[in-house]
Amino acid sequence: MRRSKCEEWRDRARLSEGCYLLRSNVTDWSGEELWRAYTQLTEAEAAFRLRKSDLVMRPVWYQKEHRVQAHTLVCFLAYVLWKTLGRLCHQAGQGDEPRKISAELQHIALVDVVMPTRPRTAVRKRCISRPTEHQATLLQRLDLQLPASLEMTGV
């Protein structure tokens, strides 16, 4: 008596449970090199699935190709910065998820103070709020420093 296809698939699934089989036409790589390339591919695919809300990006519909390319570049740079923050978090023993660190540090404010000096003339001073004790500890663990002061500019 012949088994059904469904039973055959179940048997195959049971036998291969917990195992990976990579099939490739690349013949001059070791198994470790193939596995590393595969995991990098899965990380790249995960990057495309990263929610735009994590990057504080909104959906945008452009009509012109150069604007689409510019938006893609900005999204890519945001992703690189996000992954860099994740790596810094991991190295600092703060876990692999930068979302909490980003939420805490985003409360450090950058403010422009505009001081009028004469009619139609003003001096602009950029100021950074002083981090809380917790924020200062996070910055220290991540080996990040806020600038001591920012340039004054004429308006």
Rosetta blueprint (number, residue, H / E / L):
1 M L
2 R L
3 R L
4 S L
5 K H
6 C H
7 E H
8 E H
9 W H
10 R H
11 D H
12 R H
13 A H
14 R H
15 L H
16 S H
17 E L
18 G L
19 C L
20 Y L
21 L L
22 L L
23 R L
24 S L
25 N L
26 V L
27 T L
28 D L
29 W L
30 S L
31 G H
32 E H
33 E H
34 L H
35 W H
36 R H
37 A H
38 Y H
39 T H
40 Q H
41 L H
42 T H
43 E H
44 A H
45 E H
46 A H
47 A H
48 F H
49 R H
50 L L
51 R L
52 K L
53 S L
54 D L
55 L L
56 V L
57 M L
58 R L
59 P L
60 V L
61 W L
62 Y L
63 Q L
64 K L
65 E H
66 H H
67 R H
68 V H
69 Q H
70 A H
71 H H
72 T H
73 L H
74 V H
75 C H
76 F H
77 L H
78 A H
79 Y H
80 V H
81 L H
82 W H
83 K H
84 T H
85 L H
86 G H
87 R H
88 L H
89 C H
90 H H
91 Q H
92 A L
93 G L
94 Q L
95 G L
96 D L
97 E L
98 P H
99 R H
100 K H
101 I H
102 S H
103 A H
104 E H
105 L H
106 Q L
107 H L
108 I L
109 A L
110 L E
111 V E
112 D E
113 V E
114 V E
115 M E
116 P E
117 T E
118 R E
119 P L
120 R L
121 T E
122 A E
123 V E
124 R E
125 K E
126 R E
127 C E
128 I E
129 S L
130 R L
131 P L
132 T L
133 E H
134 H H
135 Q H
136 A H
137 T H
138 L H
139 L H
140 Q H
141 R H
142 L L
143 D L
144 L L
145 Q L
146 L L
147 P L
148 A L
149 S L
150 L L
151 E L
152 M E
153 T E
154 G E
155 V L
